Amino acid sequence: IILGFGALYVLLFNALYLGVISGHIVNIDYGSTFFSFVITHGAFELTAIVLSAAAGSVIGVNLLAPGRYSRLDALKVSGKKALPLMFAAFL
């Protein structure tokens, strides 16, 4: 929990890494087999990645701007808000 920056870092790193790998595979003419493999399970994985990033961002934003709560109380409240997102990503 580093104020949401961990969630953003992992999200951006994965986007860059997978984009570079996809570009390389397309450049060596394996695009048809690669994309048929990725499309079959990519929708589920991308949904889980977005939901996980959203859960991490909810916690991070509430820690950065806790409002009327202390940071510990804001962490507890945001954890309760983020739990359904984490459970949906797990499913």
TORTOR-529140 format. One record per residue: residue in one letter; chain; z negated, y negated, x negated of N, C-alpha, C, CB in turn. Coordinates in steps of 0.001 Angstrom, whole numbers, plus 500000, padded with zeros to 6 digits. Glycine has a CB too. Example, Ala and Ser with C-alpha at 12.3 -4.5 7.8 and 13.67 -1.06 7.14 Angstrom:
BEGIN
<r resn="A" chain="A" n_c3="492200" n_c2="505690" n_c1="486810" ca_c3="492200" ca_c2="504500" ca_c1="487700" c_c3="492200" c_c2="503300" c_c1="486800" cb_c3="490954" cb_c2="504473" cb_c1="488692"/>
<r resn="S" chain="A" n_c3="492920" n_c2="502250" n_c1="487150" ca_c3="492860" ca_c2="501060" ca_c1="486330" c_c3="492130" c_c2="499970" c_c1="487100" cb_c3="494275" cb_c2="500598" cb_c1="485916"/>
end
This chain:
BEGIN
<r resn="I" chain="A" n_c3="500000" n_c2="501168" n_c1="499135" ca_c3="500000" ca_c2="500000" ca_c1="500000" c_c3="500000" c_c2="498773" c_c1="499090" cb_c3="498762" cb_c2="500000" cb_c1="500983"/>
<r resn="I" chain="A" n_c3="501185" n_c2="498327" n_c1="498747" ca_c3="501275" ca_c2="497106" ca_c1="497946" c_c3="501970" c_c2="496028" c_c1="498769" cb_c3="502039" cb_c2="497363" cb_c1="496609"/>
<r resn="L" chain="A" n_c3="501385" n_c2="495780" n_c1="499938" ca_c3="501799" ca_c2="494697" ca_c1="500822" c_c3="503242" c_c2="494847" c_c1="501302" cb_c3="501635" cb_c2="493373" cb_c1="500118"/>
<r resn="G" chain="A" n_c3="503701" n_c2="496073" n_c1="501466" ca_c3="505034" ca_c2="496329" ca_c1="501992" c_c3="506130" c_c2="496363" c_c1="500955" cb_c3="505363" cb_c2="495315" cb_c1="502989"/>
<r resn="F" chain="A" n_c3="505833" n_c2="495958" n_c1="499718" ca_c3="506877" ca_c2="495944" ca_c1="498697" c_c3="507265" c_c2="497355" c_c1="498270" cb_c3="506418" cb_c2="495144" cb_c1="497486"/>
<r resn="G" chain="A" n_c3="506345" n_c2="498289" n_c1="498374" ca_c3="506662" ca_c2="499681" ca_c1="498044" c_c3="507697" c_c2="500244" c_c1="498999" cb_c3="505401" cb_c2="500542" cb_c1="498076"/>
<r resn="A" chain="A" n_c3="507543" n_c2="499970" n_c1="500277" ca_c3="508508" ca_c2="500447" ca_c1="501274" c_c3="509882" c_c2="499821" c_c1="501027" cb_c3="508019" cb_c2="500117" cb_c1="502708"/>
<r resn="L" chain="A" n_c3="509920" n_c2="498534" n_c1="500734" ca_c3="511201" ca_c2="497876" ca_c1="500468" c_c3="511840" c_c2="498381" c_c1="499181" cb_c3="511012" cb_c2="496367" cb_c1="500391"/>
<r resn="Y" chain="A" n_c3="511027" n_c2="498618" n_c1="498155" ca_c3="511564" ca_c2="499123" ca_c1="496895" c_c3="512194" c_c2="500491" c_c1="497078" cb_c3="510471" cb_c2="499189" cb_c1="495837"/>
<r resn="V" chain="A" n_c3="511490" n_c2="501386" n_c1="497744" ca_c3="512013" ca_c2="502741" ca_c1="497947" c_c3="513274" c_c2="502696" c_c1="498802" cb_c3="510948" cb_c2="503645" cb_c1="498608"/>
<r resn="L" chain="A" n_c3="513287" n_c2="501865" n_c1="499825" ca_c3="514452" ca_c2="501749" ca_c1="500686" c_c3="515664" c_c2="501228" c_c1="499907" cb_c3="514145" cb_c2="500829" cb_c1="501869"/>
<r resn="L" chain="A" n_c3="515485" n_c2="500182" n_c1="499121" ca_c3="516594" ca_c2="499627" ca_c1="498339" c_c3="517035" c_c2="500556" c_c1="497217" cb_c3="516199" cb_c2="498286" cb_c1="497759"/>
<r resn="F" chain="A" n_c3="516081" n_c2="501237" n_c1="496578" ca_c3="516434" ca_c2="502176" ca_c1="495512" c_c3="517261" c_c2="503325" c_c1="496067" cb_c3="515170" cb_c2="502716" cb_c1="494823"/>
<r resn="N" chain="A" n_c3="516836" n_c2="503889" n_c1="497202" ca_c3="517591" ca_c2="504984" ca_c1="497808" c_c3="518983" c_c2="504531" c_c1="498226" cb_c3="516841" cb_c2="505544" cb_c1="499014"/>
<r resn="A" chain="A" n_c3="519102" n_c2="503336" n_c1="498776" ca_c3="520410" ca_c2="502829" ca_c1="499182" c_c3="521337" c_c2="502679" c_c1="497982" cb_c3="520260" cb_c2="501487" cb_c1="499903"/>
<r resn="L" chain="A" n_c3="520829" n_c2="502111" n_c1="496908" ca_c3="521639" ca_c2="501931" ca_c1="495708" c_c3="522012" c_c2="503271" c_c1="495083" cb_c3="520895" cb_c2="501071" cb_c1="494694"/>
<r resn="Y" chain="A" n_c3="521049" n_c2="504154" n_c1="494947" ca_c3="521270" ca_c2="505462" ca_c1="494321" c_c3="522283" c_c2="506284" c_c1="495111" cb_c3="519946" cb_c2="506231" cb_c1="494205"/>
<r resn="L" chain="A" n_c3="522084" n_c2="506379" n_c1="496421" ca_c3="522992" ca_c2="507179" ca_c1="497236" c_c3="524365" c_c2="506533" c_c1="497343" cb_c3="522408" cb_c2="507387" cb_c1="498623"/>
<r resn="G" chain="A" n_c3="524437" n_c2="505218" n_c1="497316" ca_c3="525727" ca_c2="504543" ca_c1="497327" c_c3="526521" c_c2="504812" c_c1="496058" cb_c3="525533" cb_c2="503056" cb_c1="497504"/>
<r resn="V" chain="A" n_c3="525846" n_c2="504799" n_c1="494918" ca_c3="526518" ca_c2="505077" ca_c1="493645" c_c3="527000" c_c2="506521" c_c1="493598" cb_c3="525576" cb_c2="504793" cb_c1="492459"/>
<r resn="I" chain="A" n_c3="526152" n_c2="507445" n_c1="494027" ca_c3="526541" ca_c2="508863" ca_c1="494028" c_c3="527715" c_c2="509089" c_c1="494982" cb_c3="525340" cb_c2="509762" cb_c1="494432"/>
<r resn="S" chain="A" n_c3="527670" n_c2="508484" n_c1="496159" ca_c3="528767" ca_c2="508630" ca_c1="497126" c_c3="530070" c_c2="508071" c_c1="496562" cb_c3="528419" cb_c2="507919" cb_c1="498449"/>
<r resn="G" chain="A" n_c3="529994" n_c2="506913" n_c1="495935" ca_c3="531183" ca_c2="506332" ca_c1="495325" c_c3="531767" c_c2="507213" c_c1="494241" cb_c3="530863" cb_c2="504981" cb_c1="494757"/>
<r resn="H" chain="A" n_c3="530925" n_c2="507809" n_c1="493433" ca_c3="531403" ca_c2="508691" ca_c1="492368" c_c3="532068" c_c2="509935" c_c1="492951" cb_c3="530243" cb_c2="509094" cb_c1="491442"/>
<r resn="I" chain="A" n_c3="531462" n_c2="510514" n_c1="493953" ca_c3="532024" ca_c2="511731" ca_c1="494545" c_c3="533364" c_c2="511444" c_c1="495212" cb_c3="531047" cb_c2="512335" cb_c1="495564"/>
<r resn="V" chain="A" n_c3="533486" n_c2="510299" n_c1="495851" ca_c3="534767" ca_c2="509928" ca_c1="496454" c_c3="535815" c_c2="509692" c_c1="495375" cb_c3="534611" cb_c2="508671" cb_c1="497331"/>
<r resn="N" chain="A" n_c3="535419" n_c2="509067" n_c1="494260" ca_c3="536369" ca_c2="508795" ca_c1="493174" c_c3="536883" c_c2="510054" c_c1="492492" cb_c3="535727" cb_c2="507908" cb_c1="492147"/>
<r resn="I" chain="A" n_c3="536120" n_c2="511139" n_c1="492522" ca_c3="536599" ca_c2="512380" ca_c1="491900" c_c3="537216" c_c2="513320" c_c1="492938" cb_c3="535445" cb_c2="513090" cb_c1="491168"/>
<r resn="D" chain="A" n_c3="537561" n_c2="512765" n_c1="494091" ca_c3="538300" ca_c2="513460" ca_c1="495154" c_c3="537564" c_c2="514645" c_c1="495777" cb_c3="539598" cb_c2="513938" cb_c1="494612"/>
<r resn="Y" chain="A" n_c3="536253" n_c2="514527" n_c1="495911" ca_c3="535488" ca_c2="515512" ca_c1="496674" c_c3="534933" c_c2="514895" c_c1="497954" cb_c3="534346" cb_c2="516081" cb_c1="495821"/>
<r resn="G" chain="A" n_c3="535556" n_c2="513836" n_c1="498412" ca_c3="535061" ca_c2="513106" ca_c1="499567" c_c3="535030" c_c2="513921" c_c1="500845" cb_c3="535887" cb_c2="511904" cb_c1="499781"/>
<r resn="S" chain="A" n_c3="536055" n_c2="514748" n_c1="501068" ca_c3="536104" ca_c2="515495" ca_c1="502332" c_c3="534965" c_c2="516503" c_c1="502436" cb_c3="537444" cb_c2="516216" cb_c1="502470"/>
<r resn="T" chain="A" n_c3="534684" n_c2="517217" n_c1="501367" ca_c3="533578" ca_c2="518191" ca_c1="501428" c_c3="532223" c_c2="517493" c_c1="501410" cb_c3="533668" cb_c2="519182" cb_c1="500253"/>
<r resn="F" chain="A" n_c3="532131" n_c2="516400" n_c1="500677" ca_c3="530862" ca_c2="515672" ca_c1="500608" c_c3="530496" c_c2="515063" c_c1="501949" cb_c3="530933" cb_c2="514581" cb_c1="499547"/>
<r resn="F" chain="A" n_c3="531439" n_c2="514380" n_c1="502579" ca_c3="531129" ca_c2="513711" ca_c1="503838" c_c3="530911" c_c2="514691" c_c1="504982" cb_c3="532235" cb_c2="512752" cb_c1="504196"/>
<r resn="S" chain="A" n_c3="531597" n_c2="515826" n_c1="504960" ca_c3="531326" ca_c2="516821" ca_c1="506003" c_c3="529920" c_c2="517395" c_c1="505838" cb_c3="532376" cb_c2="517955" cb_c1="505961"/>
<r resn="F" chain="A" n_c3="529434" n_c2="517489" n_c1="504620" ca_c3="528065" ca_c2="517939" ca_c1="504378" c_c3="527054" c_c2="516874" c_c1="504776" cb_c3="527879" cb_c2="518310" cb_c1="502912"/>
<r resn="V" chain="A" n_c3="527314" n_c2="515647" n_c1="504408" ca_c3="526366" ca_c2="514560" ca_c1="504653" c_c3="526270" c_c2="514219" c_c1="506139" cb_c3="526772" cb_c2="513320" cb_c1="503861"/>
<r resn="I" chain="A" n_c3="527383" n_c2="514203" n_c1="506833" ca_c3="527388" ca_c2="513800" ca_c1="508233" c_c3="526590" c_c2="514762" c_c1="509099" cb_c3="528812" cb_c2="513706" cb_c1="508745"/>
<r resn="T" chain="A" n_c3="526562" n_c2="516037" n_c1="508747" ca_c3="525867" ca_c2="517015" ca_c1="509584" c_c3="524368" c_c2="516785" c_c1="509650" cb_c3="526133" cb_c2="518399" cb_c1="509078"/>
<r resn="H" chain="A" n_c3="523772" n_c2="516298" n_c1="508603" ca_c3="522323" ca_c2="516055" ca_c1="508643" c_c3="521947" c_c2="514615" c_c1="508300" cb_c3="521620" cb_c2="516994" cb_c1="507688"/>
<r resn="G" chain="A" n_c3="522914" n_c2="513794" n_c1="508001" ca_c3="522641" ca_c2="512420" ca_c1="507601" c_c3="522029" c_c2="511568" c_c1="508702" cb_c3="523897" cb_c2="511784" cb_c1="507134"/>
<r resn="A" chain="A" n_c3="522425" n_c2="511798" n_c1="509941" ca_c3="521886" ca_c2="510986" ca_c1="511037" c_c3="520383" c_c2="511178" c_c1="511168" cb_c3="522578" cb_c2="511340" cb_c1="512362"/>
<r resn="F" chain="A" n_c3="519916" n_c2="512401" n_c1="511019" ca_c3="518482" ca_c2="512667" ca_c1="511114" c_c3="517729" c_c2="512054" c_c1="509934" cb_c3="518225" cb_c2="514176" cb_c1="511178"/>
<r resn="E" chain="A" n_c3="518281" n_c2="512196" n_c1="508749" ca_c3="517616" ca_c2="511665" ca_c1="507559" c_c3="517605" c_c2="510135" c_c1="507554" cb_c3="518304" cb_c2="512184" cb_c1="506297"/>
<r resn="L" chain="A" n_c3="518713" n_c2="509522" n_c1="507924" ca_c3="518755" ca_c2="508060" ca_c1="507947" c_c3="517805" c_c2="507488" c_c1="508982" cb_c3="520167" cb_c2="507577" cb_c1="508225"/>
<r resn="T" chain="A" n_c3="517693" n_c2="508160" n_c1="510122" ca_c3="516737" ca_c2="507722" ca_c1="511134" c_c3="515315" c_c2="507819" c_c1="510596" cb_c3="516883" cb_c2="508560" cb_c1="512416"/>
<r resn="A" chain="A" n_c3="514998" n_c2="508909" n_c1="509921" ca_c3="513658" ca_c2="509074" ca_c1="509350" c_c3="513383" c_c2="508033" c_c1="508266" cb_c3="513495" cb_c2="510486" cb_c1="508773"/>
<r resn="I" chain="A" n_c3="514379" n_c2="507716" n_c1="507465" ca_c3="514200" ca_c2="506715" ca_c1="506410" c_c3="513925" c_c2="505343" c_c1="507023" cb_c3="515449" cb_c2="506655" cb_c1="505498"/>
<r resn="V" chain="A" n_c3="514677" n_c2="504977" n_c1="508046" ca_c3="514487" ca_c2="503671" ca_c1="508683" c_c3="513124" c_c2="503599" c_c1="509367" cb_c3="515609" cb_c2="503398" cb_c1="509704"/>
<r resn="L" chain="A" n_c3="512721" n_c2="504670" n_c1="510063" ca_c3="511418" ca_c2="504671" ca_c1="510727" c_c3="510273" c_c2="504608" c_c1="509709" cb_c3="511273" cb_c2="505922" cb_c1="511605"/>
<r resn="S" chain="A" n_c3="510411" n_c2="505309" n_c1="508595" ca_c3="509377" ca_c2="505263" ca_c1="507552" c_c3="509281" c_c2="503873" c_c1="506931" cb_c3="509671" cb_c2="506305" cb_c1="506460"/>
<r resn="A" chain="A" n_c3="510433" n_c2="503256" n_c1="506688" ca_c3="510426" ca_c2="501891" ca_c1="506144" c_c3="509817" c_c2="500912" c_c1="507141" cb_c3="511854" cb_c2="501448" cb_c1="505777"/>
<r resn="A" chain="A" n_c3="510093" n_c2="501115" n_c1="508417" ca_c3="509505" ca_c2="500242" ca_c1="509436" c_c3="507989" c_c2="500393" c_c1="509479" cb_c3="510102" cb_c2="500548" cb_c1="510814"/>
<r resn="A" chain="A" n_c3="507504" n_c2="501626" n_c1="509374" ca_c3="506055" ca_c2="501854" ca_c1="509374" c_c3="505407" c_c2="501195" c_c1="508156" cb_c3="505744" cb_c2="503368" cb_c1="509390"/>
<r resn="G" chain="A" n_c3="506018" n_c2="501343" n_c1="506993" ca_c3="505489" ca_c2="500699" ca_c1="505796" c_c3="505536" c_c2="499185" c_c1="505890" cb_c3="506255" cb_c2="501157" cb_c1="504580"/>
<r resn="S" chain="A" n_c3="506575" n_c2="498661" n_c1="506515" ca_c3="506695" ca_c2="497212" ca_c1="506667" c_c3="505672" c_c2="496657" c_c1="507648" cb_c3="508095" cb_c2="496848" cb_c1="507125"/>
<r resn="V" chain="A" n_c3="505379" n_c2="497405" n_c1="508707" ca_c3="504353" ca_c2="496963" ca_c1="509666" c_c3="503019" c_c2="496820" c_c1="508958" cb_c3="504230" cb_c2="497958" cb_c1="510851"/>
<r resn="I" chain="A" n_c3="502681" n_c2="497794" n_c1="508159" ca_c3="501408" ca_c2="497747" ca_c1="507433" c_c3="501423" c_c2="496599" c_c1="506414" cb_c3="501135" cb_c2="499103" cb_c1="506720"/>
<r resn="G" chain="A" n_c3="502524" n_c2="496466" n_c1="505684" ca_c3="502610" ca_c2="495413" ca_c1="504673" c_c3="502548" c_c2="494017" c_c1="505245" cb_c3="503865" cb_c2="495562" cb_c1="503898"/>
<r resn="V" chain="A" n_c3="503254" n_c2="493782" n_c1="506334" ca_c3="503248" ca_c2="492451" ca_c1="506955" c_c3="501862" c_c2="492115" c_c1="507476" cb_c3="504275" cb_c2="492377" cb_c1="508099"/>
<r resn="N" chain="A" n_c3="501191" n_c2="493086" n_c1="508076" ca_c3="499848" ca_c2="492820" ca_c1="508588" c_c3="498824" c_c2="492628" c_c1="507472" cb_c3="499408" cb_c2="493951" cb_c1="509490"/>
<r resn="L" chain="A" n_c3="499086" n_c2="493163" n_c1="506313" ca_c3="498198" ca_c2="492897" ca_c1="505181" c_c3="498478" c_c2="491531" c_c1="504557" cb_c3="498345" cb_c2="493993" cb_c1="504125"/>
<r resn="L" chain="A" n_c3="499742" n_c2="491123" n_c1="504567" ca_c3="500080" ca_c2="489807" ca_c1="504033" c_c3="499576" c_c2="488681" c_c1="504933" cb_c3="501584" cb_c2="489689" cb_c1="503851"/>
<r resn="A" chain="A" n_c3="499710" n_c2="488873" n_c1="506231" ca_c3="499286" ca_c2="487851" ca_c1="507196" c_c3="498364" c_c2="488508" c_c1="508218" cb_c3="500522" cb_c2="487181" cb_c1="507903"/>
<r resn="P" chain="A" n_c3="497096" n_c2="488689" n_c1="507867" ca_c3="496197" ca_c2="489433" ca_c1="508753" c_c3="495778" c_c2="488677" c_c1="510006" cb_c3="494978" cb_c2="489825" cb_c1="508001"/>
<r resn="G" chain="A" n_c3="496066" n_c2="487387" n_c1="510074" ca_c3="495703" ca_c2="486615" ca_c1="511263" c_c3="494194" c_c2="486451" c_c1="511382" cb_c3="496252" cb_c2="487285" cb_c1="512518"/>
<r resn="R" chain="A" n_c3="493659" n_c2="486784" n_c1="512527" ca_c3="492226" ca_c2="486583" ca_c1="512756" c_c3="491380" c_c2="487735" c_c1="512233" cb_c3="491962" cb_c2="486396" cb_c1="514232"/>
<r resn="Y" chain="A" n_c3="492017" n_c2="488782" n_c1="511713" ca_c3="491299" ca_c2="489945" ca_c1="511193" c_c3="491042" c_c2="489822" c_c1="509696" cb_c3="492082" cb_c2="491221" cb_c1="511482"/>
<r resn="S" chain="A" n_c3="490055" n_c2="490558" n_c1="509217" ca_c3="489929" ca_c2="490715" ca_c1="507764" c_c3="491041" c_c2="491664" c_c1="507325" cb_c3="488492" cb_c2="491265" cb_c1="507347"/>
<r resn="R" chain="A" n_c3="491297" n_c2="491736" n_c1="506040" ca_c3="492381" ca_c2="492606" ca_c1="505563" c_c3="492095" c_c2="494079" c_c1="505883" cb_c3="492580" cb_c2="492427" cb_c1="504044"/>
<r resn="L" chain="A" n_c3="490853" n_c2="494489" n_c1="505788" ca_c3="490505" ca_c2="495872" ca_c1="506112" c_c3="490730" c_c2="496154" c_c1="507595" cb_c3="489044" cb_c2="496163" cb_c1="505732"/>
<r resn="D" chain="A" n_c3="490318" n_c2="495224" n_c1="508457" ca_c3="490544" ca_c2="495407" ca_c1="509887" c_c3="492036" c_c2="495353" c_c1="510216" cb_c3="489785" cb_c2="494340" cb_c1="510688"/>
<r resn="A" chain="A" n_c3="492767" n_c2="494484" n_c1="509540" ca_c3="494217" ca_c2="494411" ca_c1="509748" c_c3="494882" c_c2="495713" c_c1="509327" cb_c3="494821" cb_c2="493230" cb_c1="508966"/>
<r resn="L" chain="A" n_c3="494377" n_c2="496332" n_c1="508258" ca_c3="494907" ca_c2="497623" ca_c1="507822" c_c3="494662" c_c2="498691" c_c1="508881" cb_c3="494272" cb_c2="498044" cb_c1="506488"/>
<r resn="K" chain="A" n_c3="493484" n_c2="498690" n_c1="509468" ca_c3="493171" ca_c2="499666" ca_c1="510512" c_c3="494060" c_c2="499460" c_c1="511742" cb_c3="491688" cb_c2="499565" cb_c1="510909"/>
<r resn="V" chain="A" n_c3="494215" n_c2="498216" n_c1="512157" ca_c3="495031" ca_c2="497924" ca_c1="513342" c_c3="496500" c_c2="498265" c_c1="513085" cb_c3="494892" cb_c2="496437" cb_c1="513742"/>
<r resn="S" chain="A" n_c3="497009" n_c2="497868" n_c1="511935" ca_c3="498417" ca_c2="498144" ca_c1="511641" c_c3="498655" c_c2="499629" c_c1="511414" cb_c3="498868" cb_c2="497353" cb_c1="510417"/>
<r resn="G" chain="A" n_c3="497665" n_c2="500337" n_c1="510907" ca_c3="497794" ca_c2="501785" ca_c1="510773" c_c3="497939" c_c2="502461" c_c1="512122" cb_c3="496596" cb_c2="502355" cb_c1="510039"/>
<r resn="K" chain="A" n_c3="497198" n_c2="501964" n_c1="513098" ca_c3="497320" ca_c2="502508" ca_c1="514451" c_c3="498680" c_c2="502181" c_c1="515059" cb_c3="496203" cb_c2="501966" cb_c1="515345"/>
<r resn="K" chain="A" n_c3="499219" n_c2="500991" n_c1="514726" ca_c3="500555" ca_c2="500634" ca_c1="515216" c_c3="501640" c_c2="501464" c_c1="514542" cb_c3="500823" cb_c2="499147" cb_c1="514987"/>
<r resn="A" chain="A" n_c3="501454" n_c2="501753" n_c1="513258" ca_c3="502480" ca_c2="502447" ca_c1="512489" c_c3="502448" c_c2="503962" c_c1="512689" cb_c3="502323" cb_c2="502127" cb_c1="511025"/>
<r resn="L" chain="A" n_c3="501357" n_c2="504497" n_c1="513202" ca_c3="501240" ca_c2="505947" ca_c1="513357" c_c3="502330" c_c2="506546" c_c1="514233" cb_c3="499899" cb_c2="506289" cb_c1="513933"/>
<r resn="P" chain="A" n_c3="502688" n_c2="505958" n_c1="515382" ca_c3="503794" ca_c2="506543" ca_c1="516150" c_c3="505125" c_c2="506528" c_c1="515392" cb_c3="503955" cb_c2="505799" cb_c1="517458"/>
<r resn="L" chain="A" n_c3="505349" n_c2="505490" n_c1="514595" ca_c3="506577" ca_c2="505465" ca_c1="513788" c_c3="506590" c_c2="506569" c_c1="512743" cb_c3="506733" cb_c2="504111" cb_c1="513103"/>
<r resn="M" chain="A" n_c3="505440" n_c2="506785" n_c1="512108" ca_c3="505350" ca_c2="507850" ca_c1="511107" c_c3="505516" c_c2="509222" c_c1="511742" cb_c3="504016" cb_c2="507778" cb_c1="510370"/>
<r resn="F" chain="A" n_c3="504943" n_c2="509395" n_c1="512923" ca_c3="505089" ca_c2="510670" ca_c1="513627" c_c3="506530" c_c2="510899" c_c1="514037" cb_c3="504183" cb_c2="510714" cb_c1="514856"/>
<r resn="A" chain="A" n_c3="507207" n_c2="509841" n_c1="514502" ca_c3="508636" ca_c2="509971" ca_c1="514864" c_c3="509477" c_c2="510297" c_c1="513639" cb_c3="509154" cb_c2="508672" cb_c1="515524"/>
<r resn="A" chain="A" n_c3="509156" n_c2="509707" n_c1="512503" ca_c3="509905" ca_c2="510024" ca_c1="511265" c_c3="509660" c_c2="511463" c_c1="510854" cb_c3="509502" cb_c2="509069" cb_c1="510111"/>
<r resn="F" chain="A" n_c3="508444" n_c2="511948" n_c1="511068" ca_c3="508120" ca_c2="513333" ca_c1="510738" c_c3="508943" c_c2="514303" c_c1="511592" cb_c3="506615" cb_c2="513593" cb_c1="510935"/>
<r resn="L" chain="A" n_c3="509041" n_c2="513982" n_c1="512874" ca_c3="509826" ca_c2="514855" ca_c1="513762" c_c3="511291" c_c2="514859" c_c1="513376" cb_c3="509679" cb_c2="514413" cb_c1="515219"/>
end
